[in-house]
Amino acid sequence: MRLLLFSTPLSLVGVVLSQPIATTLNGSYSGLHLPDWNQDAFLGIPFAQPPLGDLRYRHPRSLNKSFVGCREAKSYGYSCMQYNDQLNMSEDCLTLNVVRPANSHPNPLPVLVWIYGGGLGVGATADPQYNMSGIVKVSQDIKQPVIAVSLNYRVNHWGFLQSHETLVEGSSNAGLLDQRLAFRWIQENIAAFGGDPGRVVLWGESAGAQSITYHMLSYDGRDDGLFHGAILESGGPTGCPVKDLSYWTVPFENLTRSVGCYSAQDRLSCLRDVDGDKLLAARQSQEWQGPLIDGEFLTGYPSQLLPQGKFIKVPLLTGANTDEGISFNPSYPPKADSPLLETDKDLFDNFLAWRSYDLSPSTIKALLQLYPLDSCDQPPHSISNCSIFPDMGRQWRRAASIGGDMVMIAGRRKMCEVFSSANQPVFSYRFDTRLWNRTELEGVMHFDNVAFSFQNISGLLGPWPEYDGHRQLSRGIGRAYIRFVHSFDPNAHEDTNDTDVDIPYWPPYSLSNPINMVLNASGSYLESDTYRREGIAFLNSPQVSRELLG
């Protein structure tokens, strides 16, 4: 979990006594009015029954009771259970937040829905980095207002306990079903806040973006009208492995042993009776969970479903960061016990095996040929002098190149190719701005773009004044996103009276013209999305995709 405690517009400073009211199907809520931002915020609204007691580890249940009077929605709900002592946590965590422009509007507003990342193991809407007021303010500034929603979902084993028992019971992939139930709540209730349920764009980063692709693939691509476009930051059909049941047997058994449920006749019932604090303590050293092919929500691997056209076809804006692979490398961050990647064997033992890849010998051989030991054009890409950095190991930059492509870059390119081939508008980016407190060795890492997207960069600009380009880039990203939510096009249009340009014209992606917008604080520009063509094409081939990440 990455908490940066910046000042946030949803603090109580600037909140006045006038209370906005919204009436949902279950009852009315009073929120906060934020006069300095001219916004209303409704925080901590339940969208499901609390997953407590017998509902632990089950799919979420819809709210089935209404209430009279008006309940307060003025503070974030509990964060879902995870290993982060900075959060106020509870299993009763299935809540969402709505931030809207305060002024009434003649027409319902488009809706932008945020899904946090964290490897499906951590994450929370209460993280101040995910404050939605900044992106809503951009929409107000360019007179294309939107309503923003962020939602909590269960993570780690609370949301992704995969076993024979959960599969038979029909409780697999509960965290993804939390998200889906929140989407349904939005369809049923967002009009009460002034939103348009027919114009909903999902937005996620890392595992949040990967979650969105699972929803695109869910139920063989059945479109229930829950969303109509997607913004994917550093995530796609790869990253969090989609595994079959055999893979999750050991993690499930480890959990049941650690809390005394292994020998129980009904191990799920036993787990539901275990004290929550005991479960939390037991999982400190256990494996994280991930999605499962359950035959219903996910009927096959992404590598199977995408070529078969079994996905929801919507407009797409997607991208990744220049040096994603630095984060997906067992030598980072450097520690005394970090493995030193010196030989091909080190690369396999400490990297490929570390990521739990099921690679055949022929795949490994081809992979090492396609990604040679040549540090001149490998992460971090800002260092172009072929330096090897012996303290990190001769194979370190090579591992970062392979890891970034495996986990992020190849999946991003695959999504662009598949969705543009399905005649959907697709816009692709490469985020290429190094934060002031990043070293050259770290480069432009995973997650570094998020503060720019959320207009929350003040804590990242450092002590020097030469950061106008960073502010301009953040503003440009925000405007591009808002335009995409309104028109599925990130470019300015004269008919909207929105002609300010912080980044150049952004052409759509196509097989004949694969283009990335390179988002750089010194000036954004276009590039052909053909780098490492052979290696990425190999990673995206059907057999290798299946071996790698499903």
C-alpha positions in Angstrom: 0.0 0.0 0.0 1.4 3.4 -1.0 0.1 6.1 1.3 1.3 9.7 0.7 -0.4 11.9 3.3 -1.0 15.0 1.1 -3.6 17.6 2.1 -6.9 16.7 0.6 -10.0 18.6 -0.4 -12.2 16.1 1.5 -10.8 17.3 4.8 -13.3 19.1 6.9 -11.6 22.5 6.2 -14.0 24.5 4.0 -17.0 22.4 4.7 -20.1 24.4 5.4 -23.4 23.5 7.1 -25.5 23.2 4.0 -26.0 19.5 3.4 -26.6 18.0 0.0 -29.2 15.2 0.1 -29.5 12.2 -2.3 -32.3 9.6 -2.1 -31.3 6.1 -3.2 -33.6 3.1 -3.5 -32.8 2.2 0.1 -33.1 5.6 1.7 -31.7 9.2 1.8 -28.1 10.3 2.6 -26.8 13.7 3.6 -23.3 14.5 2.3 -20.7 17.2 2.6 -20.7 20.5 0.7 -17.2 21.6 -0.2 -17.5 25.3 -1.1 -13.8 25.8 -2.0 -14.3 23.2 -4.7 -17.9 23.8 -5.4 -18.5 20.1 -5.0 -20.7 17.8 -2.9 -19.3 14.6 -1.5 -21.2 11.5 -0.2 -18.8 9.2 1.5 -19.1 5.7 2.9 -22.4 4.7 1.3 -23.1 0.9 1.7 -23.7 -0.9 -1.6 -24.0 -4.5 -0.2 -24.9 -6.2 3.0 -21.9 -6.4 5.4 -20.0 -9.6 4.6 -19.9 -10.7 8.2 -20.5 -14.1 9.9 -21.9 -16.6 7.5 -21.5 -14.0 4.6 -17.7 -14.1 5.0 -16.1 -15.5 1.9 -19.4 -15.5 0.0 -20.4 -13.4 -3.0 -21.8 -10.0 -1.9 -25.5 -9.8 -1.2 -27.6 -6.8 -2.3 -29.0 -4.5 0.2 -32.5 -5.8 1.1 -33.8 -3.2 3.5 -34.8 0.4 3.2 -34.7 2.9 6.0 -36.6 6.1 7.0 -35.0 9.4 7.8 -31.7 10.6 6.5 -28.4 8.9 7.2 -25.0 10.7 7.1 -22.5 10.0 4.4 -19.8 12.3 5.6 -16.8 10.1 6.2 -15.1 7.2 4.4 -16.2 3.8 5.4 -13.9 1.1 6.8 -11.2 -0.2 4.5 -11.4 -3.9 3.7 -9.2 -6.3 5.7 -5.5 -6.3 4.6 -2.0 -5.9 5.9 -1.7 -2.2 6.4 -1.7 -0.7 9.9 -2.3 2.8 8.5 -5.9 2.0 7.6 -9.1 1.8 9.7 -10.2 -1.7 8.7 -13.2 -3.9 9.1 -14.8 -6.8 7.2 -17.8 -4.5 7.0 -16.2 -2.5 4.2 -18.4 -2.7 1.1 -19.0 1.0 0.7 -18.6 3.6 -2.1 -18.1 7.3 -2.4 -19.7 9.8 -4.8 -18.2 13.3 -5.6 -20.2 15.6 -7.9 -20.1 19.2 -9.0 -22.4 21.2 -6.6 -24.4 23.1 -9.2 -27.5 21.6 -10.7 -27.2 20.6 -14.4 -29.9 20.4 -17.0 -28.8 16.9 -18.1 -27.5 13.9 -16.2 -23.7 13.8 -16.0 -21.4 11.1 -17.2 -19.9 8.9 -14.4 -16.3 8.0 -13.8 -15.8 5.0 -11.5 -12.4 4.4 -9.8 -11.1 0.9 -8.9 -7.9 0.8 -6.9 -5.0 -1.5 -7.5 -2.7 -3.3 -5.1 -2.3 -6.8 -6.6 -5.7 -7.8 -5.3 -4.0 -7.9 -1.9 -4.2 -4.3 -0.6 -6.0 -1.1 -1.5 -8.7 1.3 -0.2 -10.7 4.3 -1.3 -9.7 6.1 1.9 -6.1 6.3 0.7 -5.7 10.1 0.2 -3.9 9.5 -3.1 -7.3 8.4 -4.5 -9.2 11.6 -3.6 -11.7 12.2 -6.4 -12.1 15.9 -6.0 -9.1 16.8 -8.2 -10.4 15.0 -11.3 -13.9 16.4 -10.7 -12.4 19.9 -10.5 -10.8 19.4 -13.9 -14.2 18.5 -15.3 -15.7 21.7 -13.8 -12.8 23.8 -15.2 -13.3 22.7 -18.8 -17.1 22.8 -18.5 -17.5 19.1 -19.1 -18.7 18.1 -15.6 -18.6 14.5 -14.4 -19.6 12.6 -11.3 -16.8 10.4 -9.8 -17.4 7.2 -7.8 -14.8 5.1 -5.9 -15.6 1.7 -4.4 -14.1 -0.6 -1.9 -13.8 -4.3 -2.6 -12.5 -7.2 -0.6 -8.8 -8.1 -1.2 -6.4 -10.9 -0.3 -8.1 -14.1 0.9 -11.2 -12.2 2.2 -12.0 -11.5 -1.5 -10.1 -14.2 -3.3 -10.2 -17.4 -1.2 -10.0 -20.0 -3.9 -10.6 -23.7 -3.1 -12.6 -26.7 -4.0 -15.1 -25.7 -1.3 -15.6 -22.2 -2.5 -15.9 -23.4 -6.1 -18.6 -25.9 -5.3 -20.4 -23.4 -3.1 -20.3 -20.8 -5.9 -18.3 -18.3 -3.9 -15.1 -17.9 -6.0 -13.8 -14.5 -7.1 -15.8 -12.7 -4.4 -13.8 -9.5 -4.7 -14.6 -9.2 -8.4 -18.3 -9.8 -7.6 -18.0 -7.0 -5.0 -17.0 -4.7 -7.8 -19.8 -5.9 -10.1 -22.4 -5.4 -7.4 -21.2 -1.8 -7.0 -21.6 -1.4 -10.7 -25.2 -2.5 -10.4 -25.8 -0.1 -7.4 -24.5 2.7 -9.7 -26.9 1.7 -12.4 -29.8 1.7 -10.0 -28.9 4.8 -7.9 -26.6 7.2 -9.6 -29.4 9.2 -11.1 -30.3 10.3 -7.6 -27.0 12.1 -7.5 -27.4 13.6 -11.0 -25.5 10.9 -12.9 -26.3 9.2 -16.2 -26.4 5.4 -15.8 -26.1 5.1 -19.6 -22.6 6.8 -19.6 -20.4 5.0 -17.1 -16.6 4.7 -17.7 -14.5 2.4 -15.5 -11.1 3.6 -14.5 -8.4 1.5 -12.7 -4.7 1.2 -12.1 -2.7 -2.0 -11.9 -4.9 -4.7 -10.3 -7.8 -2.2 -10.7 -7.2 -2.1 -14.4 -6.8 -5.9 -14.5 -10.1 -6.2 -12.7 -11.8 -4.2 -15.4 -10.5 -6.6 -18.1 -11.9 -9.5 -16.1 -15.3 -7.7 -16.1 -14.9 -7.3 -19.9 -14.3 -11.1 -20.2 -16.8 -12.2 -17.6 -19.7 -14.4 -18.5 -18.1 -15.0 -21.9 -18.3 -11.2 -22.7 -22.0 -10.8 -21.9 -22.8 -7.1 -21.9 -25.3 -6.2 -19.1 -24.9 -2.5 -19.7 -22.9 -1.9 -16.5 -20.3 0.2 -18.2 -19.6 1.9 -21.5 -15.9 2.7 -21.7 -12.7 2.0 -19.8 -9.5 3.7 -18.8 -6.7 1.2 -17.9 -3.5 2.4 -16.3 -0.7 -0.1 -16.1 -2.9 -3.2 -16.2 -4.8 -5.4 -18.6 -5.4 -9.1 -19.0 -2.0 -9.9 -17.5 -0.4 -9.2 -14.2 -2.5 -11.0 -11.6 -2.4 -14.6 -12.8 -5.6 -16.3 -13.6 -5.0 -19.9 -12.3 -7.0 -23.1 -12.2 -8.0 -24.7 -8.9 -4.8 -26.8 -8.4 -2.7 -23.7 -8.0 -4.7 -22.5 -5.0 -4.8 -25.7 -3.1 -1.6 -25.1 -1.0 -2.5 -21.5 0.0 -6.0 -22.6 1.1 -4.5 -25.5 3.1 -1.9 -23.2 4.7 -4.7 -20.8 5.8 -6.8 -23.6 7.3 -3.9 -25.1 9.1 -2.9 -21.7 10.6 -6.3 -21.1 12.2 -7.1 -24.7 13.2 -9.6 -25.5 10.4 -7.6 -28.0 8.3 -9.2 -31.1 9.9 -12.7 -29.6 10.2 -15.5 -31.5 8.5 -16.7 -28.2 6.9 -13.6 -26.1 6.5 -15.4 -23.1 5.0 -17.9 -23.1 7.9 -14.9 -23.3 10.3 -13.2 -20.3 8.6 -16.4 -18.3 8.9 -16.4 -18.9 12.7 -12.8 -17.8 13.2 -12.2 -14.5 15.0 -11.3 -11.8 12.5 -8.2 -10.8 14.4 -7.0 -14.4 14.3 -7.5 -14.5 10.6 -5.6 -11.3 10.1 -2.6 -12.5 12.2 -2.6 -15.9 10.4 -2.3 -14.4 6.9 0.8 -12.2 7.6 3.1 -14.9 6.1 0.6 -16.4 3.6 0.3 -16.1 -0.1 -1.9 -13.5 -1.7 -4.8 -14.7 -3.7 -5.9 -14.1 -7.3 -8.7 -14.8 -9.8 -9.9 -18.3 -10.6 -11.5 -19.9 -13.6 -14.8 -20.7 -11.9 -16.8 -21.7 -15.0 -19.2 -18.8 -14.5 -17.7 -15.4 -14.0 -14.6 -16.5 -15.8 -15.1 -19.4 -18.2 -11.6 -19.5 -19.6 -8.2 -17.9 -19.6 -7.9 -14.4 -21.0 -5.5 -15.8 -23.6 -8.5 -18.0 -24.8 -11.4 -15.5 -24.4 -9.8 -12.5 -26.2 -9.1 -14.3 -29.5 -12.6 -15.8 -29.4 -14.1 -12.3 -29.2 -15.7 -13.1 -25.9 -15.3 -9.7 -24.3 -17.4 -6.6 -23.9 -16.5 -4.2 -26.7 -16.2 -0.6 -25.4 -14.0 2.4 -26.1 -10.6 2.1 -24.4 -7.9 4.5 -23.2 -4.9 2.5 -21.9 -1.2 2.8 -21.1 1.8 1.9 -19.0 4.9 3.5 -17.6 8.3 3.5 -19.2 10.1 1.5 -16.6 7.3 -0.8 -15.2 9.8 -3.7 -15.0 11.9 -2.1 -12.2 9.0 -2.9 -9.8 8.6 -6.4 -11.0 12.1 -7.5 -10.3 13.3 -9.5 -7.2 16.3 -7.3 -6.9 14.2 -4.2 -6.2 14.2 -2.6 -3.8 17.9 -3.5 -3.2 18.4 -5.1 0.2 21.1 -7.1 1.9 19.3 -10.4 1.0 18.2 -9.4 -2.5 19.3 -11.9 -5.1 22.1 -10.9 -7.4 21.1 -11.6 -11.0 24.4 -12.5 -12.6 23.7 -15.5 -14.9 20.9 -16.9 -17.0 20.3 -19.4 -14.2 20.0 -16.6 -11.7 17.5 -14.9 -14.0 15.4 -18.0 -14.1 15.7 -19.1 -10.5 15.1 -15.7 -8.9 12.9 -14.0 -11.4 10.9 -16.2 -13.7 10.3 -18.7 -10.9 9.6 -15.8 -8.5 6.7 -14.7 -10.6 5.2 -18.2 -10.6 5.5 -18.6 -14.3 4.9 -22.0 -15.8 7.3 -21.8 -18.7 8.4 -24.6 -20.9 12.1 -25.1 -21.6 11.5 -24.0 -25.2 9.8 -20.8 -24.1 12.6 -19.9 -21.8 15.2 -20.5 -24.5 13.3 -18.3 -27.0 12.7 -15.6 -24.4 16.3 -15.3 -23.5 17.2 -15.0 -27.2 14.6 -12.3 -27.8 15.7 -10.3 -24.8 19.5 -10.5 -25.0 21.9 -9.4 -22.3 22.3 -5.9 -23.7 21.7 -3.1 -21.2 21.8 -0.3 -23.7 18.0 -0.3 -24.4 16.6 -1.7 -21.2 15.0 -0.2 -18.1 15.6 2.3 -16.7 15.4 3.8 -20.1 16.6 7.3 -19.1 20.1 5.6 -18.7 21.2 5.0 -22.2 25.0 4.5 -21.7 24.9 0.7 -21.4 25.8 0.9 -17.7 25.4 -2.5 -16.0 25.5 -1.5 -12.3 27.4 -4.5 -10.8 25.8 -4.0 -7.4 22.5 -4.9 -8.9 23.8 -7.8 -11.0 24.6 -8.1 -14.7 21.2 -9.4 -15.5 19.2 -6.7 -13.5 18.3 -4.5 -16.5 17.5 -7.5 -18.6 15.2 -8.8 -15.9 13.5 -5.4 -15.7 12.9 -5.4 -19.5 11.4 -8.9 -19.5 9.4 -8.3 -16.3 7.9 -5.0 -17.5 6.8 -6.5 -20.8 5.5 -9.7 -19.3 3.4 -8.0 -16.6 2.3 -4.7 -18.2 3.6 -3.8 -21.6 2.6 -6.9 -23.6 -0.9 -6.9 -22.2 -1.3 -3.2 -22.9 -0.3 -3.7 -26.5 -2.5 -6.8 -26.8 -5.6 -4.9 -25.6 -4.9 -2.1 -28.1 -4.7 -4.5 -31.0 -7.7 -6.6 -30.0 -10.0 -3.6 -29.2 -9.0 -1.6 -32.3 -9.6 -4.7 -34.4 -13.1 -4.9 -32.9 -13.7 -1.4 -34.3 -13.6 0.4 -30.9 -11.8 3.7 -30.4 -8.5 3.0 -28.6 -6.0 5.5 -27.3 -2.6 4.4 -25.9 0.0 6.2 -23.8 3.4 5.7 -22.3 3.9 7.7 -19.1 7.5 9.0 -19.2 8.0 11.5 -16.3 10.4 10.6 -13.5 9.4 11.9 -10.1 11.8 14.3 -8.4 12.6 11.8 -5.6 13.2 8.8 -7.9 16.8 7.9 -8.7 18.1 7.2 -12.1 18.1 3.5 -11.3 14.4 3.6 -10.5 13.4 5.5 -13.6 9.6 5.9 -14.3 8.2 3.2 -12.2 4.9 1.4 -11.7 2.3 3.7 -10.0 4.3 6.9 -10.6 1.6 8.2 -12.9 -1.3 8.0 -10.4 -0.7 11.3 -8.7 -0.8 13.0 -12.1 -4.1 11.4 -13.0 -5.6 12.4 -9.7 -4.2 16.0 -9.9 -2.5 15.3 -6.6 1.2 16.1 -7.5 2.0 18.8 -5.0 3.8 16.4 -2.7 5.9 15.0 -5.6 7.3 18.2 -7.0 10.3 18.6 -4.7 11.9 21.8 -3.3 12.6 23.5 -6.6 10.3 25.8 -8.6 10.9 24.4 -12.0 7.9 22.2 -12.2 5.5 24.1 -14.5 5.8 21.2 -17.0 4.7 18.7 -14.4 1.7 20.8 -13.5 0.8 21.2 -17.1 1.2 17.4 -17.8 -1.1 16.6 -14.8 -3.7 19.1 -16.1 -3.4 17.6 -19.6 -3.9 14.1 -18.4 -6.9 15.1 -16.4 -8.5 16.9 -19.3 -7.8 14.0 -21.7 -9.6 11.7 -19.3 -12.6 13.9 -18.8 -12.9 14.4 -22.6 -12.8 10.6 -23.0 -15.5 10.2 -20.4 -17.7 12.6 -22.3 -17.0 11.6 -25.9 -14.6 8.6 -25.9 -12.0 10.9 -27.4 -9.2 12.5 -25.3 -8.8 15.5 -27.7 -10.3 19.0 -27.4 -13.2 19.9 -29.6 -14.3 23.4 -30.5 -18.0 22.6 -30.2 -17.5 22.1 -26.4 -15.7 25.5 -25.9 -12.8 23.4 -24.6 -9.8 24.3 -26.8 -7.0 24.5 -24.2 -4.3 22.0 -25.2 -1.7 20.7 -22.7 -0.7 17.7 -24.8 -0.8 17.4 -28.6 -3.4 15.8 -30.8 -3.8 12.2 -29.7 -4.6 9.9 -32.7 -6.5 6.7 -32.2 -4.6 3.4 -32.2 -4.9 1.0 -35.1 -3.1 -2.0 -36.4 -1.9 0.0 -39.4 -0.9 3.0 -37.2 0.0 1.8 -33.7 0.7 5.0 -31.8 1.4 5.9 -28.2 1.2 9.4 -26.7 4.4 9.7 -24.7 3.4 11.7 -21.6 6.4 13.7 -20.6 6.7 16.9 -18.5 9.2 18.4 -20.9 6.7 18.1 -23.7 4.5 15.2 -24.8 4.9 13.6 -28.2 3.9 10.6 -30.3 5.8 7.4 -30.9 5.3 4.3 -32.9 4.3 1.4 -30.6 6.7 -1.0 -32.3 9.6 -1.1 -29.7 10.6 -4.7 -28.7 8.2 -5.9 -31.4 9.5 -9.5 -31.6 9.8 -10.0 -27.9 6.3 -8.6 -27.1 4.8 -10.5 -30.0 6.2 -13.7 -28.6 4.8 -12.9 -25.1 1.4 -12.3 -26.7 1.4 -15.5 -28.7 -1.4 -17.9 -27.6 0.8 -20.6 -26.1 3.2 -18.2 -24.3 0.3 -16.1 -23.0 -1.2 -19.2 -21.5 2.1 -20.3 -19.9 2.7 -16.9 -18.4 -0.5 -15.4 -17.0 -3.5 -17.2 -18.4 
